[in-house]
Amino acid sequence: MGSLCKESALDLPAAIPERLDVDVVDERGERLGGTTRIAVEAGLREGLAVYRFSTRLLLRLDDSQTVPTGTHVMRLQIYQGSVPDRPFSQAAGRMCGNIVLVQFTDDEAVLRLRFIHEFGHYFGLPHEEGTCATYLRTCELKPDPAADRYDSRQLEILGRWEHPESPYVPHWQNR
């Protein structure tokens, strides 16, 4: 998994794209189906709606959808088991270069939070060490009205995404 992450990091955008295509697949790289697809689509739409630039995020859930020119494509892999290299992660997910990995759960609220948290990393947000006060907390990800928010620094970083062609800055450089 480590070499895949390093290689995939080379596919990260150099600049914030006008549109971001989220190619949604399972751990085998196949399209989701049935109730899993329905739950993932609902959780993604709700989770990504917290970002002010969410209208520029395009979900690709089947192969019939085409990618518009000028769109950056990233991959979201949904795992039924543990996320590789993170079997005990409370977030049950990880950003792996141009790939976001999320462990599926039937708990809709927790699934939504996992998407918000991991996409936060993709959008440049590092963990919020020593506190449980934001979406990027390292403590348990369960619904918490006091912590389901962004702080001013995180909002500043996310604000860059409202300006396509601004430099893309990975979360490990925003510490």
VOBA-1610 file (N, C-alpha, C; in pm, whole numbers, padded with zeros to 5 digits, always signed):
BEGIN
Met+00083-00120+00000Met+00000+00000+00000Met+00087+00126+00000Gly+00199+00124+00071Gly+00285+00241+00078Gly+00334+00287-00058Ser+00375+00191-00144Ser+00424+00231-00277Ser+00310+00284-00363Leu+00190+00227-00348Leu+00074+00278-00422Leu+00047+00423-00383Cys+00055+00452-00254Cys+00031+00590-00208Cys+00135+00686-00264Lys+00261+00645-00262Lys+00367+00732-00315Lys+00348+00756-00464Glu+00315+00651-00538Glu+00293+00666-00682Glu+00170+00752-00709Ser+00064+00730-00632Ser-00061+00804-00652Ser-00044+00952-00617Ala+00047+00983-00525Ala+00072+01123-00489Ala+00121+01202-00610Leu+00184+01134-00705Leu+00230+01202-00826Leu+00112+01247-00912Asp-00006+01186-00891Asp-00126+01222-00967Asp-00207+01334-00904Leu-00164+01384-00786Leu-00236+01495-00725Leu-00227+01617-00817Pro-00329+01701-00816Pro-00325+01817-00905Pro-00217+01917-00862Ala-00158+01986-00957Ala-00061+02092-00925Ala-00135+02218-00883Ala-00255+02236-00940Ala-00339+02351-00908Ala-00479+02301-00875Ile-00551+02378-00798Ile-00688+02342-00764Ile-00769+02337-00893Pro-00833+02223-00920Pro-00903+02208-01047Pro-01037+02282-01050Glu-01080+02314-01170Glu-01212+02374-01189Glu-01320+02276-01143Arg-01300+02149-01178Arg-01392+02042-01136Arg-01309+01925-01086Leu-01364+01854-00989Leu-01299+01735-00935Leu-01396+01619-00953Asp-01356+01520-01031Asp-01435+01401-01055Asp-01396+01297-00951Val-01493+01251-00873Val-01470+01151-00769Val-01516+01017-00824Asp-01419+00934-00864Asp-01446+00803-00922Asp-01464+00704-00807Val-01587+00658-00785Val-01623+00576-00668Val-01622+00429-00704Val-01537+00351-00634Val-01526+00207-00657Val-01512+00134-00523Asp-01519+00001-00529Asp-01496-00078-00408Asp-01348-00112-00397Glu-01313-00194-00298Glu-01172-00226-00274Glu-01108-00304-00389Arg-01186-00365-00477Arg-01134-00438-00593Arg-01129-00350-00719Gly-01174-00224-00706Gly-01176-00134-00820Gly-01301-00148-00905Glu-01402-00216-00852Glu-01528-00236-00925Glu-01634-00140-00874Arg-01734-00116-00956Arg-01843-00025-00919Arg-01926-00085-00805Leu-01975+00005-00722Leu-02062-00036-00611Leu-02200-00069-00664Gly-02270-00154-00592Gly-02406-00187-00632Gly-02497-00199-00511Gly-02626-00210-00537Gly-02726-00236-00434Gly-02732-00133-00325Thr-02756-00180-00204Thr-02773-00090-00089Thr-02644-00019-00052Thr-02530-00082-00079Thr-02402-00016-00050Thr-02389+00109-00137Arg-02419+00097-00264Arg-02410+00213-00354Arg-02505+00323-00308Ile-02627+00287-00273Ile-02726+00386-00228Ile-02676+00458-00104Ala-02625+00383-00007Ala-02575+00443+00118Ala-02454+00532+00093Val-02362+00485+00009Val-02241+00562-00020Val-02278+00691-00094Glu-02365+00682-00192Glu-02403+00801-00266Glu-02470+00904-00175Ala-02560+00858-00090Ala-02628+00950+00003Ala-02528+01012+00100Gly-02440+00930+00157Gly-02339+00982+00250Gly-02244+01080+00186Leu-02203+01050+00063Leu-02114+01141-00010Leu-02182+01274-00039Arg-02304+01268-00089Arg-02374+01393-00123Arg-02393+01480+00002Glu-02432+01419+00112Glu-02449+01494+00237Glu-02315+01543+00291Gly-02216+01455+00290Gly-02086+01490+00344Gly-02016+01599+00264Leu-02016+01585+00133Leu-01947+01683+00050Leu-02021+01817+00045Ala-02148+01817+00081Ala-02226+01942+00082Ala-02175+02042+00187Val-02094+01996+00283Val-02040+02089+00383Val-01933+02180+00323Tyr-01884+02145+00205Tyr-01784+02227+00138Tyr-01852+02327+00047Arg-01818+02454+00059Arg-01884+02559-00020Arg-01863+02540-00170Phe-01763+02467-00210Phe-01732+02445-00351Phe-01786+02310-00400Ser-01880+02251-00326Ser-01929+02116-00357Ser-01993+02104-00495Thr-02041+02213-00553Thr-02101+02204-00686Thr-01997+02170-00793Arg-01870+02183-00760Arg-01762+02150-00854Arg-01710+02008-00834Leu-01771+01934-00740Leu-01732+01796-00713Leu-01832+01704-00782Leu-01784+01626-00877Leu-01870+01539-00956Leu-01851+01394-00913Leu-01959+01326-00879Leu-01951+01186-00838Leu-01970+01097-00960Arg-01876+01005-00980Arg-01888+00908-01088Arg-01909+00772-01024Leu-02034+00725-01029Leu-02072+00600-00965Leu-02091+00485-01063Asp-02089+00516-01193Asp-02097+00408-01293Asp-02015+00447-01414Asp-01994+00351-01501Asp-01906+00372-01615Asp-01970+00451-01728Ser-02101+00474-01722Ser-02166+00547-01830Ser-02144+00698-01822Gln-02096+00745-01708Gln-02072+00887-01692Gln-01938+00924-01755Thr-01936+01031-01829Thr-01812+01076-01891Thr-01750+01188-01809Val-01620+01202-01825Val-01546+01305-01752Val-01532+01427-01842Pro-01586+01542-01800Pro-01571+01663-01881Pro-01424+01703-01895Thr-01390+01764-02006Thr-01254+01812-02029Thr-01216+01911-01919Gly-01093+01904-01874Gly-01045+01995-01772Gly-01078+01952-01630Thr-01130+01832-01615Thr-01168+01782-01484Thr-01055+01695-01429His-01019+01718-01304His-00920+01631-01239His-00994+01510-01183Val-00939+01392-01205Val-01002+01269-01156Val-00923+01215-01038Met-00993+01190-00928Met-00935+01122-00813Met-01021+01000-00785Arg-00973+00910-00704Arg-01045+00786-00676Arg-01086+00778-00530Leu-01209+00733-00509Leu-01258+00701-00375Leu-01283+00552-00372Gln-01210+00481-00285Gln-01228+00338-00270Gln-01301+00311-00140Ile-01410+00235-00150Ile-01492+00198-00035Ile-01456+00055+00004Tyr-01417+00038+00130Tyr-01377-00094+00180Tyr-01485-00151+00270Gln-01517-00279+00247Gln-01609-00350+00336Gln-01536-00397+00461Gly-01407-00425+00450Gly-01324-00465+00564Gly-01242-00347+00609Ser-01131-00375+00676Ser-01043-00268+00724Ser-00974-00199+00608Val-00952-00072+00625Val-00875+00005+00527Val-00730-00040+00538Pro-00662-00070+00425Pro-00523-00115+00431Pro-00434-00019+00509Asp-00343-00077+00585Asp-00246-00003+00666Asp-00310+00074+00782Arg-00440+00061+00802Arg-00507+00134+00910Arg-00611+00046+00978Pro-00578-00078+01016Pro-00682-00167+01068Pro-00748-00119+01196Phe-00682-00031+01271Phe-00741+00014+01397Phe-00773+00162+01397Ser-00770+00223+01281Ser-00795+00366+01270Ser-00937+00400+01313Gln-00951+00498+01401Gln-01084+00541+01442Gln-01156+00609+01326Ala-01081+00676+01240Ala-01143+00742+01127Ala-01185+00640+01021Ala-01123+00521+01025Ala-01151+00415+00929Ala-01139+00465+00786Gly-01034+00539+00763Gly-01008+00589+00630Gly-00870+00647+00620Arg-00835+00688+00500Arg-00704+00751+00481Arg-00699+00814+00344Met-00619+00916+00333Met-00588+00975+00203Met-00457+00913+00159Cys-00458+00857+00041Cys-00341+00787-00011Cys-00307+00850-00145Gly-00240+00964-00143Gly-00211+01034-00267Gly-00339+01082-00332Asn-00362+01044-00455Asn-00481+01086-00529Asn-00599+00990-00505Ile-00587+00907-00402Ile-00691+00810-00366Ile-00735+00837-00223Val-00865+00836-00201Val-00920+00841-00066Val-00980+00705-00037Leu-00942+00646+00077Leu-00992+00515+00118Leu-01084+00534+00238Val-01203+00473+00233Val-01298+00485+00344Val-01359+00347+00370Gln-01363+00311+00498Gln-01427+00186+00539Gln-01577+00209+00547Phe-01653+00123+00482Phe-01799+00133+00481Phe-01855+00096+00619Thr-01964+00164+00655Thr-02041+00131+00774Thr-02187+00154+00742Asp-02274+00077+00804Asp-02418+00095+00785Asp-02470+00217+00861Asp-02389+00271+00952Asp-02429+00389+01028Asp-02413+00511+00938Glu-02523+00564+00888Glu-02520+00674+00790Glu-02446+00797+00840Ala-02467+00831+00966Ala-02403+00952+01022Ala-02252+00934+01031Val-02208+00816+01070Val-02064+00791+01080Val-02002+00785+00941Leu-02069+00722+00846Leu-02017+00717+00708Leu-02001+00859+00653Arg-02100+00944+00675Arg-02093+01083+00631Arg-01972+01153+00693Leu-01948+01133+00821Leu-01833+01195+00888Leu-01701+01143+00833Arg-01696+01014+00801Arg-01573+00959+00743Arg-01542+01027+00610Phe-01645+01049+00529Phe-01624+01118+00401Phe-01575+01261+00425Ile-01640+01332+00516Ile-01600+01471+00544Ile-01454+01474+00591His-01418+01387+00683His-01284+01383+00741His-01178+01353+00634Glu-01197+01246+00559Glu-01096+01205+00462Glu-01086+01302+00344Phe-01200+01354+00298Phe-01194+01454+00192Phe-01132+01583+00245Gly-01148+01612+00373Gly-01080+01727+00433Gly-00930+01717+00412His-00874+01595+00431His-00732+01575+00403His-00701+01600+00256Tyr-00786+01548+00168Tyr-00763+01570+00024Tyr-00761+01719-00009Phe-00847+01795+00060Phe-00856+01939+00035Phe-00751+02019+00111Gly-00659+01950+00181Gly-00545+02017+00242Gly-00547+02032+00392Leu-00643+01972+00460Leu-00653+01989+00605Leu-00578+01881+00681Pro-00485+01920+00768Pro-00416+01821+00852Pro-00504+01785+00972His-00463+01680+01044His-00535+01646+01167His-00526+01760+01267Glu-00623+01767+01350Glu-00631+01864+01458Glu-00579+01792+01583Glu-00450+01794+01602Glu-00387+01720+01713Glu-00424+01781+01849Gly-00450+01694+01945Gly-00473+01738+02082Gly-00610+01797+02109Thr-00701+01788+02013Thr-00835+01839+02036Thr-00935+01752+01960Cys-01055+01755+02006Cys-01163+01682+01940Cys-01269+01780+01892Ala-01226+01901+01853Ala-01319+02011+01830Ala-01361+02034+01685Thr-01308+01956+01589Thr-01346+01979+01449Thr-01361+01845+01376Tyr-01404+01854+01250Tyr-01416+01735+01165Tyr-01283+01661+01153Leu-01171+01731+01166Leu-01040+01669+01150Leu-00983+01619+01282Arg-01070+01590+01375Arg-01029+01538+01506Arg-00968+01399+01491Thr-00885+01366+01586Thr-00825+01232+01586Thr-00896+01141+01686Cys-00988+01195+01762Cys-01066+01110+01852Cys-01182+01048+01773Glu-01262+00970+01838Glu-01367+00893+01771Glu-01457+00980+01682Leu-01480+00930+01561Leu-01568+01000+01468Leu-01709+00949+01485Lys-01783+01021+01564Lys-01926+00995+01578Lys-01992+01132+01583Pro-02118+01141+01546Pro-02183+01273+01544Pro-02167+01347+01677Asp-02125+01472+01667Asp-02104+01557+01784Asp-02125+01702+01741Pro-02240+01762+01775Pro-02269+01899+01731Pro-02160+02000+01766Ala-02086+01975+01874Ala-01980+02068+01913Ala-01854+02051+01829Ala-01837+01936+01764Ala-01714+01909+01689Ala-01737+01897+01539Asp-01859+01892+01495Asp-01888+01877+01353Asp-01888+02015+01287Arg-01765+02067+01270Arg-01744+02200+01216Arg-01598+02214+01175Tyr-01564+02328+01118Tyr-01425+02362+01087Tyr-01388+02484+01170Asp-01260+02495+01205Asp-01216+02616+01274Asp-01171+02719+01169Ser-01132+02837+01215Ser-01099+02945+01122Ser-00980+02911+01033Arg-00879+02844+01085Arg-00761+02805+01003Arg-00804+02707+00894Gln-00887+02610+00931Gln-00934+02513+00832Gln-01019+02581+00725Leu-01104+02674+00765Leu-01186+02747+00667Leu-01098+02829+00573Glu-00988+02882+00625Glu-00894+02957+00541Glu-00833+02865+00434Ile-00791+02746+00475Ile-00734+02650+00379Ile-00839+02609+00277Leu-00959+02578+00323Leu-01067+02539+00232Leu-01104+02652+00136Gly-01087+02775+00180Gly-01119+02890+00096Gly-01038+02893-00033Arg-00920+02832-00032Arg-00839+02826-00154Arg-00912+02751-00265Trp-00995+02654-00225Trp-01066+02572-00324Trp-01176+02651-00395Glu-01206+02768-00347Glu-01304+02853-00415Glu-01239+02931-00529His-01109+02910-00548His-01034+02981-00651His-00955+02881-00736Pro-01021+02819-00834Pro-00949+02726-00920Pro-00825+02790-00978Glu-00726+02708-01000Glu-00594+02744-01051Glu-00500+02794-00941Ser-00552+02808-00817Ser-00462+02836-00704Ser-00376+02711-00683Pro-00257+02726-00626Pro-00173+02608-00603Pro-00243+02508-00512Tyr-00233+02381-00547Tyr-00282+02273-00461Tyr-00176+02249-00354Val-00215+02248-00228Val-00122+02224-00119Val-00170+02104-00040Pro-00094+01992-00041Pro-00136+01873+00033Pro-00136+01897+00184His-00218+01818+00254His-00234+01840+00399His-00104+01831+00476Trp-00008+01751+00431Trp+00116+01737+00506Trp+00203+01861+00496Gln+00169+01955+00407Gln+00241+02082+00398Gln+00167+02196+00469Asn+00050+02167+00523Asn-00031+02269+00591Asn-00030+02250+00743Arg+00079+02215+00798Arg+00086+02191+00943Arg+00115+02318+01018
//
